[in-house]
Amino acid sequence: MILLGKSVFSPEFCAQCQASKIALFADSSLPYGPKLTAFLRKNGLPAELFPLPPGEKGKTREVKQALEDQLLEKRY
């Protein structure tokens, strides 16, 4: 499942989420990635942050491949 936007900050989302693992991808220059990770963990959800290079630097095949490798290594 892929979710975007502020809906994941809601208590309703946390109460309904049945995920065994949650992977978050966020621009490393923005504060919402760590904030969302902390919020989800505080609400008992197994969230892990995968920071992306800021701006256009994060939109490459190399970054995509590195993320895929990390996800596979961590058994997502």
All heavy atoms as a GROMACS GRO file, in nm:
protein
  592
    1MET      N    1   0.084  -0.116   0.000
    1MET     CA    2   0.000   0.000   0.000
    1MET      C    3   0.089   0.123   0.000
    1MET      O    4   0.190   0.128   0.071
    1MET     CB    5  -0.088   0.000   0.125
    1MET     CG    6  -0.169   0.126   0.139
    1MET     SD    7  -0.259   0.138   0.296
    1MET     CE    8  -0.362  -0.006   0.289
    2ILE      N    9   0.054   0.223  -0.076
    2ILE     CA   10   0.127   0.349  -0.078
    2ILE      C   11   0.031   0.459  -0.036
    2ILE      O   12  -0.078   0.472  -0.092
    2ILE     CB   13   0.182   0.379  -0.219
    2ILE    CG1   14   0.284   0.271  -0.258
    2ILE    CG2   15   0.244   0.517  -0.224
    2ILE    CD1   16   0.335   0.283  -0.399
    3LEU      N   17   0.073   0.536   0.062
    3LEU     CA   18  -0.007   0.648   0.111
    3LEU      C   19   0.072   0.776   0.098
    3LEU      O   20   0.192   0.778   0.124
    3LEU     CB   21  -0.046   0.628   0.258
    3LEU     CG   22  -0.131   0.507   0.288
    3LEU    CD1   23  -0.143   0.488   0.438
    3LEU    CD2   24  -0.268   0.522   0.226
    4LEU      N   25   0.005   0.882   0.061
    4LEU     CA   26   0.068   1.012   0.050
    4LEU      C   27  -0.014   1.114   0.128
    4LEU      O   28  -0.134   1.098   0.144
    4LEU     CB   29   0.075   1.056  -0.097
    4LEU     CG   30   0.148   0.963  -0.193
    4LEU    CD1   31   0.126   1.009  -0.336
    4LEU    CD2   32   0.294   0.956  -0.160
    5GLY      N   33   0.052   1.216   0.174
    5GLY     CA   34  -0.021   1.325   0.236
    5GLY      C   35  -0.034   1.314   0.387
    5GLY      O   36   0.028   1.229   0.451
    6LYS      N   37  -0.117   1.399   0.441
    6LYS     CA   38  -0.130   1.412   0.585
    6LYS      C   39  -0.213   1.303   0.651
    6LYS      O   40  -0.216   1.293   0.772
    6LYS     CB   41  -0.190   1.549   0.618
    6LYS     CG   42  -0.100   1.662   0.577
    6LYS     CD   43  -0.162   1.795   0.610
    6LYS     CE   44  -0.069   1.906   0.566
    6LYS     NZ   45  -0.121   2.038   0.596
    7SER      N   46  -0.279   1.219   0.575
    7SER     CA   47  -0.366   1.117   0.634
    7SER      C   48  -0.292   1.021   0.726
    7SER      O   49  -0.349   0.968   0.819
    7SER     CB   50  -0.438   1.039   0.525
    7SER     OG   51  -0.345   0.968   0.446
    8VAL      N   52  -0.162   1.001   0.702
    8VAL     CA   53  -0.087   0.908   0.787
    8VAL      C   54  -0.055   0.968   0.924
    8VAL      O   55  -0.011   0.897   1.014
    8VAL     CB   56   0.043   0.860   0.719
    8VAL    CG1   57   0.011   0.773   0.600
    8VAL    CG2   58   0.132   0.975   0.681
    9PHE      N   59  -0.079   1.097   0.943
    9PHE     CA   60  -0.060   1.160   1.073
    9PHE      C   61  -0.183   1.148   1.162
    9PHE      O   62  -0.185   1.199   1.272
    9PHE     CB   63  -0.026   1.309   1.058
    9PHE     CG   64   0.120   1.336   1.033
    9PHE    CD1   65   0.164   1.375   0.908
    9PHE    CD2   66   0.214   1.323   1.134
    9PHE    CE1   67   0.297   1.402   0.885
    9PHE    CE2   68   0.347   1.350   1.112
    9PHE     CZ   69   0.389   1.389   0.987
   10SER      N   70  -0.286   1.080   1.115
   10SER     CA   71  -0.409   1.073   1.193
   10SER      C   72  -0.410   0.952   1.286
   10SER      O   73  -0.360   0.846   1.252
   10SER     CB   74  -0.530   1.065   1.100
   10SER     OG   75  -0.536   0.939   1.039
   11PRO      N   76  -0.469   0.970   1.404
   11PRO     CA   77  -0.485   0.855   1.495
   11PRO      C   78  -0.568   0.744   1.432
   11PRO      O   79  -0.548   0.627   1.461
   11PRO     CB   80  -0.556   0.916   1.615
   11PRO     CG   81  -0.523   1.061   1.611
   11PRO     CD   82  -0.511   1.094   1.465
   12GLU      N   83  -0.662   0.780   1.344
   12GLU     CA   84  -0.745   0.680   1.277
   12GLU      C   85  -0.659   0.588   1.192
   12GLU      O   86  -0.680   0.467   1.188
   12GLU     CB   87  -0.853   0.747   1.190
   12GLU     CG   88  -0.957   0.822   1.268
   12GLU     CD   89  -0.912   0.964   1.309
   12GLU    OE1   90  -0.815   1.018   1.250
   12GLU    OE2   91  -0.973   1.019   1.402
   13PHE      N   92  -0.563   0.645   1.121
   13PHE     CA   93  -0.473   0.563   1.039
   13PHE      C   94  -0.398   0.465   1.129
   13PHE      O   95  -0.390   0.346   1.100
   13PHE     CB   96  -0.373   0.649   0.961
   13PHE     CG   97  -0.262   0.567   0.900
   13PHE    CD1   98  -0.284   0.496   0.784
   13PHE    CD2   99  -0.138   0.560   0.960
   13PHE    CE1  100  -0.183   0.417   0.728
   13PHE    CE2  101  -0.036   0.483   0.904
   13PHE     CZ  102  -0.059   0.412   0.788
   14CYS      N  103  -0.345   0.515   1.238
   14CYS     CA  104  -0.267   0.430   1.329
   14CYS      C  105  -0.352   0.318   1.386
   14CYS      O  106  -0.305   0.205   1.399
   14CYS     CB  107  -0.207   0.515   1.442
   14CYS     SG  108  -0.080   0.629   1.385
   15ALA      N  109  -0.476   0.347   1.418
   15ALA     CA  110  -0.565   0.246   1.476
   15ALA      C  111  -0.600   0.138   1.374
   15ALA      O  112  -0.621   0.022   1.410
   15ALA     CB  113  -0.691   0.312   1.529
   16GLN      N  114  -0.607   0.173   1.246
   16GLN     CA  115  -0.649   0.079   1.142
   16GLN      C  116  -0.532   0.006   1.075
   16GLN      O  117  -0.552  -0.094   1.008
   16GLN     CB  118  -0.729   0.152   1.035
   16GLN     CG  119  -0.859   0.208   1.086
   16GLN     CD  120  -0.929   0.294   0.981
   16GLN    OE1  121  -0.886   0.304   0.868
   16GLN    NE2  122  -1.038   0.355   1.021
   17CYS      N  123  -0.412   0.056   1.092
   17CYS     CA  124  -0.297   0.001   1.021
   17CYS      C  125  -0.264  -0.140   1.071
   17CYS      O  126  -0.253  -0.164   1.191
   17CYS     CB  127  -0.176   0.092   1.039
   17CYS     SG  128  -0.034   0.035   0.944
   18GLN      N  129  -0.251  -0.233   0.979
   18GLN     CA  130  -0.219  -0.372   1.011
   18GLN      C  131  -0.080  -0.411   0.957
   18GLN      O  132  -0.051  -0.529   0.946
   18GLN     CB  133  -0.325  -0.465   0.950
   18GLN     CG  134  -0.465  -0.439   1.000
   18GLN     CD  135  -0.480  -0.474   1.147
   18GLN    OE1  136  -0.429  -0.575   1.193
   18GLN    NE2  137  -0.549  -0.390   1.221
   19ALA      N  138   0.002  -0.314   0.924
   19ALA     CA  139   0.131  -0.342   0.861
   19ALA      C  140   0.230  -0.404   0.959
   19ALA      O  141   0.235  -0.367   1.076
   19ALA     CB  142   0.190  -0.213   0.805
   20SER      N  143   0.308  -0.497   0.909
   20SER     CA  144   0.415  -0.554   0.991
   20SER      C  145   0.541  -0.469   0.982
   20SER      O  146   0.626  -0.474   1.068
   20SER     CB  147   0.444  -0.698   0.949
   20SER     OG  148   0.486  -0.700   0.814
   21LYS      N  149   0.552  -0.390   0.875
   21LYS     CA  150   0.664  -0.297   0.855
   21LYS      C  151   0.613  -0.179   0.775
   21LYS      O  152   0.532  -0.196   0.683
   21LYS     CB  153   0.778  -0.361   0.776
   21LYS     CG  154   0.852  -0.469   0.848
   21LYS     CD  155   0.967  -0.517   0.760
   21LYS     CE  156   1.049  -0.622   0.829
   21LYS     NZ  157   1.164  -0.663   0.749
   22ILE      N  158   0.664  -0.062   0.809
   22ILE     CA  159   0.628   0.059   0.734
   22ILE      C  160   0.757   0.126   0.688
   22ILE      O  161   0.841   0.161   0.771
   22ILE     CB  162   0.546   0.156   0.820
   22ILE    CG1  163   0.414   0.091   0.861
   22ILE    CG2  164   0.521   0.287   0.744
   22ILE    CD1  165   0.332   0.173   0.959
   23ALA      N  166   0.772   0.141   0.558
   23ALA     CA  167   0.888   0.210   0.501
   23ALA      C  168   0.845   0.350   0.462
   23ALA      O  169   0.749   0.368   0.386
   23ALA     CB  170   0.940   0.135   0.379
   24LEU      N  171   0.916   0.449   0.514
   24LEU     CA  172   0.888   0.589   0.480
   24LEU      C  173   1.002   0.643   0.396
   24LEU      O  174   1.118   0.624   0.429
   24LEU     CB  175   0.877   0.673   0.608
   24LEU     CG  176   0.771   0.632   0.707
   24LEU    CD1  177   0.788   0.708   0.837
   24LEU    CD2  178   0.634   0.658   0.649
   25PHE      N  179   0.968   0.711   0.289
   25PHE     CA  180   1.066   0.773   0.202
   25PHE      C  181   1.043   0.923   0.206
   25PHE      O  182   0.932   0.969   0.182
   25PHE     CB  183   1.050   0.723   0.057
   25PHE     CG  184   1.057   0.573   0.047
   25PHE    CD1  185   0.943   0.497   0.045
   25PHE    CD2  186   1.180   0.509   0.042
   25PHE    CE1  187   0.949   0.359   0.037
   25PHE    CE2  188   1.187   0.371   0.034
   25PHE     CZ  189   1.072   0.296   0.031
   26ALA      N  190   1.148   0.998   0.240
   26ALA     CA  191   1.132   1.142   0.251
   26ALA      C  192   1.261   1.214   0.214
   26ALA      O  193   1.371   1.165   0.240
   26ALA     CB  194   1.092   1.179   0.394
   27ASP      N  195   1.245   1.331   0.156
   27ASP     CA  196   1.356   1.420   0.126
   27ASP      C  197   1.432   1.449   0.255
   27ASP      O  198   1.372   1.493   0.354
   27ASP     CB  199   1.299   1.547   0.064
   27ASP     CG  200   1.403   1.647   0.019
   27ASP    OD1  201   1.501   1.669   0.094
   27ASP    OD2  202   1.385   1.706  -0.088
   28SER      N  203   1.560   1.424   0.257
   28SER     CA  204   1.638   1.439   0.380
   28SER      C  205   1.652   1.583   0.427
   28SER      O  206   1.687   1.607   0.542
   28SER     CB  207   1.778   1.379   0.360
   28SER     OG  208   1.847   1.447   0.257
   29SER      N  209   1.620   1.680   0.341
   29SER     CA  210   1.631   1.820   0.382
   29SER      C  211   1.503   1.872   0.447
   29SER      O  212   1.500   1.985   0.495
   29SER     CB  213   1.666   1.907   0.261
   29SER     OG  214   1.558   1.912   0.169
   30LEU      N  215   1.398   1.791   0.449
   30LEU     CA  216   1.270   1.834   0.506
   30LEU      C  217   1.245   1.766   0.640
   30LEU      O  218   1.284   1.651   0.660
   30LEU     CB  219   1.157   1.802   0.409
   30LEU     CG  220   1.168   1.870   0.271
   30LEU    CD1  221   1.060   1.821   0.178
   30LEU    CD2  222   1.163   2.021   0.284
   31PRO      N  223   1.176   1.834   0.732
   31PRO     CA  224   1.157   1.778   0.867
   31PRO      C  225   1.047   1.674   0.881
   31PRO      O  226   1.039   1.607   0.982
   31PRO     CB  227   1.122   1.902   0.949
   31PRO     CG  228   1.053   1.993   0.852
   31PRO     CD  229   1.123   1.969   0.721
   32TYR      N  230   0.962   1.657   0.780
   32TYR     CA  231   0.846   1.570   0.802
   32TYR      C  232   0.879   1.422   0.810
   32TYR      O  233   0.808   1.346   0.873
   32TYR     CB  234   0.735   1.596   0.700
   32TYR     CG  235   0.771   1.565   0.556
   32TYR    CD1  236   0.763   1.436   0.506
   32TYR    CD2  237   0.813   1.664   0.470
   32TYR    CE1  238   0.796   1.407   0.376
   32TYR    CE2  239   0.847   1.636   0.338
   32TYR     CZ  240   0.838   1.508   0.293
   32TYR     OH  241   0.871   1.479   0.163
   33GLY      N  242   0.988   1.378   0.749
   33GLY     CA  243   1.024   1.236   0.755
   33GLY      C  244   1.051   1.189   0.897
   33GLY      O  245   0.986   1.096   0.946
   34PRO      N  246   1.144   1.253   0.968
   34PRO     CA  247   1.168   1.215   1.107
   34PRO      C  248   1.046   1.236   1.197
   34PRO      O  249   1.020   1.154   1.286
   34PRO     CB  250   1.284   1.305   1.150
   34PRO     CG  251   1.354   1.338   1.022
   34PRO     CD  252   1.245   1.347   0.919
   35LYS      N  253   0.969   1.342   1.172
   35LYS     CA  254   0.849   1.368   1.253
   35LYS      C  255   0.746   1.258   1.234
   35LYS      O  256   0.686   1.210   1.330
   35LYS     CB  257   0.788   1.504   1.218
   35LYS     CG  258   0.868   1.620   1.269
   35LYS     CD  259   0.801   1.751   1.234
   35LYS     CE  260   0.880   1.869   1.284
   35LYS     NZ  261   0.815   1.997   1.252
   36LEU      N  262   0.723   1.218   1.110
   36LEU     CA  263   0.625   1.113   1.083
   36LEU      C  264   0.672   0.979   1.139
   36LEU      O  265   0.594   0.905   1.198
   36LEU     CB  266   0.597   1.100   0.933
   36LEU     CG  267   0.499   0.992   0.891
   36LEU    CD1  268   0.366   1.005   0.964
   36LEU    CD2  269   0.478   0.994   0.741
   37THR      N  270   0.800   0.950   1.124
   37THR     CA  271   0.855   0.826   1.179
   37THR      C  272   0.832   0.821   1.330
   37THR      O  273   0.785   0.721   1.384
   37THR     CB  274   1.005   0.814   1.147
   37THR    OG1  275   1.023   0.823   1.007
   37THR    CG2  276   1.062   0.682   1.197
   38ALA      N  277   0.864   0.930   1.398
   38ALA     CA  278   0.847   0.937   1.543
   38ALA      C  279   0.699   0.923   1.582
   38ALA      O  280   0.664   0.853   1.677
   38ALA     CB  281   0.904   1.068   1.597
   39PHE      N  282   0.610   0.989   1.507
   39PHE     CA  283   0.466   0.981   1.534
   39PHE      C  284   0.416   0.837   1.522
   39PHE      O  285   0.345   0.787   1.610
   39PHE     CB  286   0.389   1.072   1.438
   39PHE     CG  287   0.240   1.058   1.449
   39PHE    CD1  288   0.170   1.121   1.549
   39PHE    CD2  289   0.170   0.979   1.358
   39PHE    CE1  290   0.032   1.107   1.560
   39PHE    CE2  291   0.033   0.965   1.367
   39PHE     CZ  292  -0.036   1.029   1.469
   40LEU      N  293   0.454   0.770   1.415
   40LEU     CA  294   0.407   0.634   1.393
   40LEU      C  295   0.462   0.539   1.500
   40LEU      O  296   0.388   0.456   1.554
   40LEU     CB  297   0.446   0.585   1.254
   40LEU     CG  298   0.376   0.657   1.138
   40LEU    CD1  299   0.435   0.614   1.004
   40LEU    CD2  300   0.226   0.635   1.140
   41ARG      N  301   0.589   0.553   1.533
   41ARG     CA  302   0.648   0.469   1.638
   41ARG      C  303   0.582   0.493   1.773
   41ARG      O  304   0.557   0.399   1.848
   41ARG     CB  305   0.798   0.492   1.646
   41ARG     CG  306   0.874   0.434   1.530
   41ARG     CD  307   1.022   0.462   1.542
   41ARG     NE  308   1.096   0.402   1.433
   41ARG     CZ  309   1.223   0.429   1.408
   41ARG    NH1  310   1.290   0.512   1.486
   41ARG    NH2  311   1.284   0.370   1.307
   42LYS      N  312   0.554   0.620   1.802
   42LYS     CA  313   0.487   0.655   1.928
   42LYS      C  314   0.350   0.588   1.937
   42LYS      O  315   0.303   0.553   2.044
   42LYS     CB  316   0.472   0.807   1.937
   42LYS     CG  317   0.403   0.856   2.061
   42LYS     CD  318   0.391   1.007   2.058
   42LYS     CE  319   0.296   1.054   2.166
   42LYS     NZ  320   0.264   1.195   2.152
   43ASN      N  321   0.289   0.566   1.821
   43ASN     CA  322   0.158   0.502   1.815
   43ASN      C  323   0.169   0.351   1.792
   43ASN      O  324   0.073   0.287   1.751
   43ASN     CB  325   0.073   0.568   1.708
   43ASN     CG  326   0.019   0.702   1.754
   43ASN    OD1  327  -0.081   0.707   1.825
   43ASN    ND2  328   0.087   0.811   1.721
   44GLY      N  329   0.286   0.295   1.817
   44GLY     CA  330   0.303   0.151   1.814
   44GLY      C  331   0.322   0.088   1.677
   44GLY      O  332   0.308  -0.034   1.663
   45LEU      N  333   0.353   0.168   1.577
   45LEU     CA  334   0.370   0.114   1.442
   45LEU      C  335   0.519   0.102   1.406
   45LEU      O  336   0.598   0.190   1.440
   45LEU     CB  337   0.298   0.201   1.340
   45LEU     CG  338   0.146   0.206   1.360
   45LEU    CD1  339   0.083   0.306   1.264
   45LEU    CD2  340   0.084   0.069   1.340
   46PRO      N  341   0.556  -0.005   1.337
   46PRO     CA  342   0.696  -0.032   1.306
   46PRO      C  343   0.747   0.046   1.185
   46PRO      O  344   0.764  -0.008   1.076
   46PRO     CB  345   0.696  -0.183   1.279
   46PRO     CG  346   0.560  -0.207   1.222
   46PRO     CD  347   0.468  -0.112   1.294
   47ALA      N  348   0.771   0.175   1.204
   47ALA     CA  349   0.811   0.262   1.093
   47ALA      C  350   0.962   0.277   1.085
   47ALA      O  351   1.030   0.285   1.187
   47ALA     CB  352   0.747   0.399   1.111
   48GLU      N  353   1.012   0.280   0.963
   48GLU     CA  354   1.154   0.302   0.939
   48GLU      C  355   1.168   0.405   0.827
   48GLU      O  356   1.102   0.396   0.724
   48GLU     CB  357   1.222   0.172   0.898
   48GLU     CG  358   1.370   0.185   0.880
   48GLU     CD  359   1.440   0.052   0.861
   48GLU    OE1  360   1.373  -0.054   0.862
   48GLU    OE2  361   1.562   0.054   0.846
   49LEU      N  362   1.255   0.502   0.849
   49LEU     CA  363   1.275   0.610   0.753
   49LEU      C  364   1.389   0.577   0.658
   49LEU      O  365   1.497   0.535   0.700
   49LEU     CB  366   1.306   0.740   0.828
   49LEU     CG  367   1.334   0.863   0.741
   49LEU    CD1  368   1.214   0.898   0.654
   49LEU    CD2  369   1.372   0.981   0.829
   50PHE      N  370   1.363   0.598   0.530
   50PHE     CA  371   1.464   0.586   0.425
   50PHE      C  372   1.480   0.724   0.363
   50PHE      O  373   1.400   0.764   0.277
   50PHE     CB  374   1.420   0.484   0.320
   50PHE     CG  375   1.413   0.343   0.371
   50PHE    CD1  376   1.301   0.297   0.437
   50PHE    CD2  377   1.521   0.257   0.355
   50PHE    CE1  378   1.294   0.168   0.486
   50PHE    CE2  379   1.515   0.127   0.403
   50PHE     CZ  380   1.402   0.083   0.469
   51PRO      N  381   1.580   0.802   0.408
   51PRO     CA  382   1.595   0.938   0.356
   51PRO      C  383   1.643   0.939   0.212
   51PRO      O  384   1.724   0.855   0.171
   51PRO     CB  385   1.698   1.001   0.449
   51PRO     CG  386   1.761   0.891   0.524
   51PRO     CD  387   1.675   0.769   0.512
   52LEU      N  388   1.592   1.034   0.138
   52LEU     CA  389   1.630   1.053  -0.002
   52LEU      C  390   1.716   1.178  -0.016
   52LEU      O  391   1.697   1.274   0.060
   52LEU     CB  392   1.505   1.071  -0.089
   52LEU     CG  393   1.403   0.958  -0.087
   52LEU    CD1  394   1.276   1.001  -0.158
   52LEU    CD2  395   1.463   0.836  -0.153
   53PRO      N  396   1.808   1.180  -0.112
   53PRO     CA  397   1.883   1.303  -0.136
   53PRO      C  398   1.786   1.416  -0.169
   53PRO      O  399   1.683   1.392  -0.234
   53PRO     CB  400   1.971   1.269  -0.257
   53PRO     CG  401   1.983   1.120  -0.254
   53PRO     CD  402   1.852   1.071  -0.200
   54PRO      N  403   1.816   1.538  -0.125
   54PRO     CA  404   1.723   1.648  -0.148
   54PRO      C  405   1.709   1.686  -0.296
   54PRO      O  406   1.802   1.670  -0.374
   54PRO     CB  407   1.782   1.763  -0.067
   54PRO     CG  408   1.922   1.727  -0.039
   54PRO     CD  409   1.932   1.578  -0.048
   55GLY      N  410   1.590   1.735  -0.328
   55GLY     CA  411   1.563   1.788  -0.461
   55GLY      C  412   1.575   1.686  -0.573
   55GLY      O  413   1.547   1.568  -0.557
   56GLU      N  414   1.621   1.735  -0.686
   56GLU     CA  415   1.631   1.652  -0.806
   56GLU      C  416   1.738   1.543  -0.794
   56GLU      O  417   1.732   1.444  -0.864
   56GLU     CB  418   1.660   1.740  -0.928
   56GLU     CG  419   1.546   1.836  -0.962
   56GLU     CD  420   1.416   1.763  -0.991
   56GLU    OE1  421   1.415   1.668  -1.071
   56GLU    OE2  422   1.314   1.802  -0.931
   57LYS      N  423   1.832   1.558  -0.700
   57LYS     CA  424   1.936   1.457  -0.682
   57LYS      C  425   1.877   1.322  -0.638
   57LYS      O  426   1.938   1.219  -0.659
   57LYS     CB  427   2.036   1.504  -0.577
   57LYS     CG  428   2.117   1.623  -0.619
   57LYS     CD  429   2.208   1.667  -0.506
   57LYS     CE  430   2.272   1.799  -0.537
   57LYS     NZ  431   2.346   1.852  -0.422
   58GLY      N  432   1.760   1.327  -0.578
   58GLY     CA  433   1.698   1.204  -0.531
   58GLY      C  434   1.613   1.134  -0.635
   58GLY      O  435   1.556   1.028  -0.608
   59LYS      N  436   1.606   1.190  -0.753
   59LYS     CA  437   1.519   1.134  -0.857
   59LYS      C  438   1.601   1.072  -0.969
   59LYS      O  439   1.594   1.112  -1.085
   59LYS     CB  440   1.429   1.245  -0.913
   59LYS     CG  441   1.339   1.305  -0.807
   59LYS     CD  442   1.260   1.424  -0.862
   59LYS     CE  443   1.180   1.490  -0.752
   59LYS     NZ  444   1.114   1.612  -0.801
   60THR      N  445   1.680   0.971  -0.932
   60THR     CA  446   1.764   0.904  -1.031
   60THR      C  447   1.745   0.754  -1.021
   60THR      O  448   1.698   0.702  -0.918
   60THR     CB  449   1.914   0.936  -1.010
   60THR    OG1  450   1.955   0.879  -0.885
   60THR    CG2  451   1.940   1.086  -1.011
   61ARG      N  452   1.786   0.684  -1.122
   61ARG     CA  453   1.780   0.537  -1.120
   61ARG      C  454   1.875   0.481  -1.015
   61ARG      O  455   1.846   0.378  -0.954
   61ARG     CB  456   1.816   0.480  -1.257
   61ARG     CG  457   1.707   0.503  -1.359
   61ARG     CD  458   1.750   0.446  -1.494
   61ARG     NE  459   1.650   0.478  -1.594
   61ARG     CZ  460   1.575   0.387  -1.654
   61ARG    NH1  461   1.590   0.260  -1.625
   61ARG    NH2  462   1.486   0.422  -1.743
   62GLU      N  463   1.987   0.549  -0.992
   62GLU     CA  464   2.083   0.502  -0.893
   62GLU      C  465   2.024   0.509  -0.752
   62GLU      O  466   2.041   0.415  -0.673
   62GLU     CB  467   2.212   0.584  -0.900
   62GLU     CG  468   2.293   0.562  -1.026
   62GLU     CD  469   2.240   0.638  -1.148
   62GLU    OE1  470   2.159   0.733  -1.134
   62GLU    OE2  471   2.280   0.601  -1.260
   63VAL      N  472   1.953   0.616  -0.723
   63VAL     CA  473   1.889   0.629  -0.592
   63VAL      C  474   1.779   0.524  -0.578
   63VAL      O  475   1.768   0.458  -0.474
   63VAL     CB  476   1.832   0.772  -0.572
   63VAL    CG1  477   1.744   0.779  -0.448
   63VAL    CG2  478   1.945   0.873  -0.561
   64LYS      N  479   1.702   0.504  -0.683
   64LYS     CA  480   1.597   0.402  -0.681
   64LYS      C  481   1.657   0.264  -0.656
   64LYS      O  482   1.606   0.187  -0.573
   64LYS     CB  483   1.521   0.403  -0.813
   64LYS     CG  484   1.417   0.294  -0.825
   64LYS     CD  485   1.355   0.299  -0.965
   64LYS     CE  486   1.273   0.178  -0.996
   64LYS     NZ  487   1.352   0.059  -1.028
   65GLN      N  488   1.765   0.233  -0.723
   65GLN     CA  489   1.830   0.103  -0.705
   65GLN      C  490   1.883   0.088  -0.562
   65GLN      O  491   1.867  -0.018  -0.501
   65GLN     CB  492   1.944   0.085  -0.804
   65GLN     CG  493   2.012  -0.049  -0.791
   65GLN     CD  494   2.123  -0.069  -0.893
   65GLN    OE1  495   2.152   0.019  -0.973
   65GLN    NE2  496   2.185  -0.184  -0.890
   66ALA      N  497   1.942   0.192  -0.508
   66ALA     CA  498   1.994   0.186  -0.371
   66ALA      C  499   1.880   0.164  -0.271
   66ALA      O  500   1.894   0.084  -0.177
   66ALA     CB  501   2.069   0.314  -0.338
   67LEU      N  502   1.766   0.229  -0.293
   67LEU     CA  503   1.650   0.209  -0.206
   67LEU      C  504   1.598   0.066  -0.216
   67LEU      O  505   1.567   0.003  -0.115
   67LEU     CB  506   1.539   0.307  -0.240
   67LEU     CG  507   1.560   0.450  -0.194
   67LEU    CD1  508   1.452   0.540  -0.253
   67LEU    CD2  509   1.559   0.459  -0.042
   68GLU      N  510   1.590   0.016  -0.339
   68GLU     CA  511   1.544  -0.123  -0.357
   68GLU      C  512   1.638  -0.221  -0.287
   68GLU      O  513   1.592  -0.315  -0.221
   68GLU     CB  514   1.536  -0.155  -0.507
   68GLU     CG  515   1.423  -0.085  -0.576
   68GLU     CD  516   1.428  -0.100  -0.728
   68GLU    OE1  517   1.534  -0.135  -0.784
   68GLU    OE2  518   1.324  -0.076  -0.790
   69ASP      N  519   1.767  -0.196  -0.296
   69ASP     CA  520   1.864  -0.283  -0.230
   69ASP      C  521   1.845  -0.279  -0.078
   69ASP      O  522   1.848  -0.383  -0.012
   69ASP     CB  523   2.008  -0.241  -0.265
   69ASP     CG  524   2.045  -0.273  -0.410
   69ASP    OD1  525   1.972  -0.350  -0.475
   69ASP    OD2  526   2.146  -0.217  -0.456
   70GLN      N  527   1.824  -0.160  -0.023
   70GLN     CA  528   1.801  -0.147   0.121
   70GLN      C  529   1.673  -0.220   0.164
   70GLN      O  530   1.671  -0.288   0.266
   70GLN     CB  531   1.791   0.000   0.161
   70GLN     CG  532   1.921   0.075   0.152
   70GLN     CD  533   1.900   0.222   0.182
   70GLN    OE1  534   1.832   0.258   0.278
   70GLN    NE2  535   1.959   0.308   0.101
   71LEU      N  536   1.567  -0.204   0.085
   71LEU     CA  537   1.441  -0.270   0.118
   71LEU      C  538   1.455  -0.422   0.114
   71LEU      O  539   1.404  -0.492   0.203
   71LEU     CB  540   1.331  -0.224   0.022
   71LEU     CG  541   1.285  -0.080   0.039
   71LEU    CD1  542   1.195  -0.038  -0.078
   71LEU    CD2  543   1.214  -0.059   0.170
   72LEU      N  544   1.523  -0.473   0.014
   72LEU     CA  545   1.544  -0.617   0.005
   72LEU      C  546   1.630  -0.668   0.121
   72LEU      O  547   1.601  -0.772   0.180
   72LEU     CB  548   1.609  -0.653  -0.129
   72LEU     CG  549   1.519  -0.640  -0.250
   72LEU    CD1  550   1.600  -0.652  -0.379
   72LEU    CD2  551   1.409  -0.742  -0.247
   73GLU      N  552   1.735  -0.592   0.154
   73GLU     CA  553   1.824  -0.632   0.263
   73GLU      C  554   1.747  -0.639   0.396
   73GLU      O  555   1.773  -0.725   0.479
   73GLU     CB  556   1.938  -0.530   0.274
   73GLU     CG  557   2.038  -0.562   0.381
   73GLU     CD  558   2.147  -0.456   0.383
   73GLU    OE1  559   2.209  -0.431   0.278
   73GLU    OE2  560   2.172  -0.401   0.492
   74LYS      N  561   1.651  -0.549   0.414
   74LYS     CA  562   1.574  -0.544   0.538
   74LYS      C  563   1.444  -0.625   0.529
   74LYS      O  564   1.360  -0.618   0.617
   74LYS     CB  565   1.546  -0.399   0.574
   74LYS     CG  566   1.675  -0.326   0.606
   74LYS     CD  567   1.652  -0.184   0.643
   74LYS     CE  568   1.787  -0.119   0.668
   74LYS     NZ  569   1.786  -0.036   0.784
   75ARG      N  570   1.431  -0.701   0.422
   75ARG     CA  571   1.319  -0.792   0.402
   75ARG      C  572   1.180  -0.725   0.396
   75ARG      O  573   1.084  -0.771   0.453
   75ARG     CB  574   1.318  -0.902   0.508
   75ARG     CG  575   1.443  -0.987   0.506
   75ARG     CD  576   1.430  -1.101   0.603
   75ARG     NE  577   1.531  -1.200   0.585
   75ARG     CZ  578   1.530  -1.296   0.492
   75ARG    NH1  579   1.434  -1.306   0.407
   75ARG    NH2  580   1.628  -1.384   0.485
   76TYR      N  581   1.175  -0.613   0.324
   76TYR     CA  582   1.046  -0.548   0.299
   76TYR      C  583   0.979  -0.615   0.183
   76TYR      O  584   1.041  -0.673   0.098
   76TYR     CB  585   1.064  -0.398   0.270
   76TYR     CG  586   1.069  -0.315   0.395
   76TYR    CD1  587   1.188  -0.300   0.464
   76TYR    CD2  588   0.955  -0.252   0.442
   76TYR    CE1  589   1.193  -0.222   0.580
   76TYR    CE2  590   0.960  -0.174   0.557
   76TYR     CZ  591   1.079  -0.159   0.625
   76TYR     OH  592   1.084  -0.084   0.738
   0.00000   0.00000   0.00000
